[in-house]
Amino acid sequence: MIKDYSDEIRKLIKKYKKEDIKYAKPLDYLLHRNNLTKEQIEKDLFSCDNLNKVIKQERNEEIRYLLYFVYTKKRGRAYVLHLNERLVIITIYPLGKKTLSKYVRRRFIK
């Protein structure tokens, strides 16, 4: 089973402020693709209310965190973050009903 880094990411995110967020992709693209506002992204990340699972990835000598937020059985969202002097949001993508049900069956998400 994949180790969950939820507690670690909560502690790390508390060190950052809303002004420290940087987007790797254009903000308009991320907002349009996910039907979000900038405030919703900030609220999700800093409150971590619906945070379900966090996976730590090491790529190209950098550490990334894949955060899974599950809101209902049919709706969720995944954030890919890189933490250094700023909190960099690499990408955000929605999780639909089929994807969530596959993850639950594999005991990937609670």
Secondary structure, DSSP 8 states (H G I E B T S, - for coil): -----HHHHHHHHTT--GGGEEESS-HHHHHHHHT--HHHHHHHHHH-TTEEEEEEEEETTEEEEEEEEE-SSS-EEEEEEEESSSEEEEEEEEE-HHHHHHHHHTTS--
